[in-house]
Amino acid sequence: MEIRRIGRLCGLCGLQRTNGPAYLIVQRARGEGTRPTQSWATRRMLARRLTATRQLATSPFRVLLSGGLEPQTAQELTVPVETTLAEGTRVVRKLEVFIVRGEDEKLAAYENHCPHAGGPLNWLPDKFLSRSKRHLLCTRHGAHFAIHDGACVRGPCVGSSLNPLPITVDAATGDVCVSEQSLLDLCANGGGAFIEEELACDSTGGGGGGG
């Protein structure tokens, strides 16, 4: 099976963001902001704590995070979402999301994409909360968002909101679960916080006779 890695253009500076193998730019992808290369690489490495999110999309639900979160903490995840494009191309979209818990027992999940200038909210891995830990904070331009619903309450994009990812929490285990449909919907209607990899079947796998 051949995989072609696909990246996206930065919405602020127009530069291609690359880490590791070369990327083929997809012009339809929406832009996002920039961050230092080293912190992004570190973030990507730590965000690959996928554990149960590596499950194939054969079940209507999957576990995003086992055991829940401690109060006033957050965790970012890169979630692989397989889908088929309109032209029939099979792809996997590595969606950037984070799960957050405030002072109470309630958890929320959002796409890691700021509605102000695009791009991720955090500069450092899992650092999404303000100093008071009462709000989510975009570290680039200072936008503050309510933890419970993602609404911007202070900063340059008041009236806008983060794109939510509906989740359920298992009362017995604390596991955070999400439906496959919710992941597909966020990829289709969110801010485009994903890297897309095209999956092309090996020509020897199911085609015609040998040659």
TINUSE-167653 format. One record per residue (C-alpha): residue number from 1; residue in three letters; x, y, z. Coordinates in Angstrom, 1 decimal. Example, Ala and Ser with C-alpha at 12.3 -4.5 7.8 and 13.67 -1.06 7.14 Angstrom:
<sites>
SITE  nr rest      x      y      z
SITE   1  ala   12.3   -4.5    7.8
SITE   2  ser   13.7   -1.1    7.1
</sites>
This chain:
<sites>
SITE  nr rest      x      y      z
SITE   1  met    0.0    0.0    0.0
SITE   2  glu    1.4    3.4   -1.0
SITE   3  ile    1.0    6.4    1.3
SITE   4  arg    1.5   10.0    0.1
SITE   5  arg    1.7   12.5    2.9
SITE   6  ile   -0.2   15.6    2.4
SITE   7  gly    0.3   18.9    4.3
SITE   8  arg   -1.3   22.3    4.4
SITE   9  leu   -0.3   25.9    3.7
SITE  10  cys    0.1   28.3    6.6
SITE  11  gly   -2.7   30.8    6.5
SITE  12  leu   -0.6   33.7    7.9
SITE  13  cys    2.8   33.4    6.1
SITE  14  gly    2.0   31.1    3.2
SITE  15  leu    4.8   28.7    4.0
SITE  16  gln    4.5   25.0    3.8
SITE  17  arg    4.8   23.3    7.2
SITE  18  thr    6.9   20.2    6.9
SITE  19  asn    8.2   17.7    9.5
SITE  20  gly    9.7   14.5    8.4
SITE  21  pro    8.9   13.3    4.8
SITE  22  ala    8.0   15.8    2.1
SITE  23  tyr    4.4   16.8    1.8
SITE  24  leu    2.2   17.3   -1.2
SITE  25  ile    0.2   20.5   -0.6
SITE  26  val   -3.6   20.2   -0.8
SITE  27  gln   -4.9   23.5   -2.0
SITE  28  arg   -8.5   22.8   -0.7
SITE  29  ala   -7.3   22.6    2.9
SITE  30  arg   -7.9   25.6    5.1
SITE  31  gly   -5.0   27.6    6.4
SITE  32  glu   -3.7   27.6    9.9
SITE  33  gly   -1.2   29.6   12.0
SITE  34  thr    2.4   29.0   12.7
SITE  35  arg    4.4   27.9   15.7
SITE  36  pro    8.2   27.2   16.2
SITE  37  thr    9.3   24.1   14.3
SITE  38  gln   10.8   22.5   17.4
SITE  39  ser    7.7   22.9   19.6
SITE  40  trp    5.5   21.7   16.8
SITE  41  ala    7.6   18.6   16.4
SITE  42  thr    7.5   18.0   20.1
SITE  43  arg    3.8   18.5   20.1
SITE  44  arg    3.3   16.1   17.3
SITE  45  met    5.4   13.5   19.0
SITE  46  leu    3.6   13.7   22.3
SITE  47  ala    0.2   14.0   20.7
SITE  48  arg    0.7   10.6   19.2
SITE  49  arg   -0.4    9.0   22.4
SITE  50  leu   -3.2    7.5   20.4
SITE  51  thr   -3.6    4.2   22.3
SITE  52  ala   -7.2    3.2   21.7
SITE  53  thr   -7.6    5.8   18.9
SITE  54  arg   -5.7    3.5   16.6
SITE  55  gln   -8.8    1.4   16.4
SITE  56  leu  -10.0    1.0   12.8
SITE  57  ala  -13.2    2.8   11.9
SITE  58  thr  -15.2   -0.4   12.0
SITE  59  ser  -17.1    0.4   15.2
SITE  60  pro  -19.6    3.3   15.6
SITE  61  phe  -17.7    4.4   18.7
SITE  62  arg  -14.1    4.5   19.9
SITE  63  val  -12.2    5.3   23.1
SITE  64  leu  -10.3    8.6   22.8
SITE  65  leu   -8.9    8.7   26.3
SITE  66  ser   -8.8    6.0   28.9
SITE  67  gly   -9.4    6.9   32.5
SITE  68  gly  -10.4   10.5   32.1
SITE  69  leu   -8.5   13.6   33.2
SITE  70  glu   -7.5   15.3   36.4
SITE  71  pro   -9.3   18.5   37.3
SITE  72  gln   -8.1   21.6   35.5
SITE  73  thr   -6.0   19.8   32.9
SITE  74  ala   -6.2   19.1   29.2
SITE  75  gln   -4.7   16.6   26.8
SITE  76  glu   -4.3   16.9   23.0
SITE  77  leu   -4.7   14.0   20.7
SITE  78  thr   -4.1   13.2   17.0
SITE  79  val   -7.0   11.1   15.9
SITE  80  pro   -6.9    9.2   12.6
SITE  81  val  -10.2    9.4   10.7
SITE  82  glu  -10.6    7.3    7.6
SITE  83  thr  -12.9    8.6    4.9
SITE  84  thr  -13.5    8.5    1.1
SITE  85  leu  -13.4   11.8   -0.9
SITE  86  ala  -16.0   12.7   -3.5
SITE  87  glu  -13.8   11.5   -6.3
SITE  88  gly  -13.5    8.1   -4.6
SITE  89  thr  -10.0    8.5   -3.1
SITE  90  arg   -9.5    6.8    0.2
SITE  91  val   -7.7    9.0    2.8
SITE  92  val   -7.0    9.1    6.5
SITE  93  arg   -7.2   12.5    8.2
SITE  94  lys   -5.1   13.0   11.3
SITE  95  leu   -7.4   15.3   13.2
SITE  96  glu   -5.9   17.5   16.0
SITE  97  val   -8.3   17.7   19.0
SITE  98  phe   -8.0   18.2   22.7
SITE  99  ile  -10.0   17.1   25.8
SITE 100  val  -10.3   19.5   28.7
SITE 101  arg  -11.6   19.3   32.3
SITE 102  gly  -12.4   22.3   34.4
SITE 103  glu  -12.9   22.5   38.1
SITE 104  asp  -15.9   20.2   38.1
SITE 105  glu  -16.4   16.7   36.8
SITE 106  lys  -17.5   17.7   33.3
SITE 107  leu  -15.2   17.1   30.3
SITE 108  ala  -15.3   18.8   26.9
SITE 109  ala  -13.5   18.2   23.6
SITE 110  tyr  -12.7   20.6   20.8
SITE 111  glu  -10.9   20.8   17.5
SITE 112  asn   -7.5   22.4   18.1
SITE 113  his   -8.2   25.3   15.9
SITE 114  cys   -8.6   29.0   16.9
SITE 115  pro  -11.5   30.8   15.1
SITE 116  his   -9.6   34.0   15.1
SITE 117  ala   -6.5   33.4   12.9
SITE 118  gly   -6.6   29.6   12.5
SITE 119  gly   -4.0   27.3   13.8
SITE 120  pro   -3.7   25.5   17.1
SITE 121  leu   -4.3   27.2   20.5
SITE 122  asn   -1.3   25.9   22.3
SITE 123  trp    2.5   26.4   21.9
SITE 124  leu    3.4   23.7   24.4
SITE 125  pro    2.0   20.1   24.6
SITE 126  asp   -1.3   19.9   26.5
SITE 127  lys   -1.1   23.6   27.6
SITE 128  phe   -4.5   25.0   26.9
SITE 129  leu   -5.6   26.7   30.1
SITE 130  ser   -5.1   30.3   31.2
SITE 131  arg   -3.1   31.1   34.3
SITE 132  ser   -6.3   31.1   36.4
SITE 133  lys   -7.3   27.8   34.8
SITE 134  arg  -10.8   29.1   34.4
SITE 135  his  -10.6   29.6   30.6
SITE 136  leu   -9.0   28.0   27.5
SITE 137  leu   -6.4   30.3   26.1
SITE 138  cys   -5.1   30.8   22.6
SITE 139  thr   -1.4   31.6   23.3
SITE 140  arg   -0.8   33.5   20.0
SITE 141  his   -3.3   36.4   20.3
SITE 142  gly   -4.8   36.0   23.8
SITE 143  ala   -8.3   34.8   23.0
SITE 144  his  -10.0   33.3   26.1
SITE 145  phe  -12.7   30.7   25.7
SITE 146  ala  -15.2   29.2   28.1
SITE 147  ile  -14.3   25.6   29.0
SITE 148  his  -17.8   24.3   29.0
SITE 149  asp  -18.9   25.4   25.6
SITE 150  gly  -15.9   26.9   23.8
SITE 151  ala  -17.4   30.4   23.4
SITE 152  cys  -14.9   33.2   23.1
SITE 153  val  -15.4   35.5   26.1
SITE 154  arg  -12.4   37.8   25.8
SITE 155  gly  -10.0   38.7   23.1
SITE 156  pro  -10.0   39.3   19.3
SITE 157  cys  -12.8   36.9   18.4
SITE 158  val  -15.6   37.5   20.9
SITE 159  gly  -18.8   36.0   19.6
SITE 160  ser  -17.0   33.1   17.9
SITE 161  ser  -16.6   29.6   19.3
SITE 162  leu  -14.3   26.6   19.2
SITE 163  asn  -15.5   23.7   17.1
SITE 164  pro  -16.8   21.1   19.6
SITE 165  leu  -16.4   17.4   19.4
SITE 166  pro  -19.3   15.6   21.1
SITE 167  ile  -18.1   13.0   23.6
SITE 168  thr  -19.5   10.7   26.2
SITE 169  val  -17.8    9.5   29.4
SITE 170  asp  -18.2    6.0   30.8
SITE 171  ala  -19.4    6.4   34.4
SITE 172  ala  -17.6    3.3   35.5
SITE 173  thr  -14.2    3.6   33.9
SITE 174  gly  -14.0    7.3   33.1
SITE 175  asp  -13.1    6.5   29.5
SITE 176  val  -13.8    9.3   27.0
SITE 177  cys  -15.6    8.0   23.9
SITE 178  val  -16.6    9.5   20.6
SITE 179  ser  -18.7    8.4   17.6
SITE 180  glu  -17.1    7.9   14.2
SITE 181  gln  -19.8   10.1   12.7
SITE 182  ser  -18.8   13.0   15.0
SITE 183  leu  -15.2   12.7   13.9
SITE 184  leu  -16.2   12.7   10.2
SITE 185  asp  -18.5   15.7   10.8
SITE 186  leu  -15.7   17.7   12.5
SITE 187  cys  -13.3   16.9    9.6
SITE 188  ala  -15.9   18.0    7.1
SITE 189  asn  -17.2   21.1    8.9
SITE 190  gly  -14.5   22.2   11.3
SITE 191  gly  -11.5   24.5   10.8
SITE 192  gly   -9.4   21.9    8.9
SITE 193  ala   -7.0   21.0   11.7
SITE 194  phe   -5.8   17.8   10.1
SITE 195  ile   -3.1   16.4    7.9
SITE 196  glu   -4.4   14.2    5.2
SITE 197  glu   -2.7   11.1    3.9
SITE 198  glu   -3.9    9.5    0.7
SITE 199  leu   -4.2    5.7    0.8
SITE 200  ala   -3.6    4.2   -2.7
SITE 201  cys   -4.0    0.4   -3.1
SITE 202  asp   -1.0   -1.5   -4.3
SITE 203  ser   -1.4   -2.3   -8.0
SITE 204  thr   -0.4   -5.9   -7.2
SITE 205  gly   -3.1   -6.2   -4.6
SITE 206  gly   -6.3   -6.6   -6.5
SITE 207  gly   -5.9   -5.6  -10.1
SITE 208  gly   -5.6   -7.6  -13.2
SITE 209  gly   -3.1  -10.4  -14.1
SITE 210  gly    0.6  -10.3  -13.6
SITE 211  gly    2.9   -8.3  -15.7
</sites>
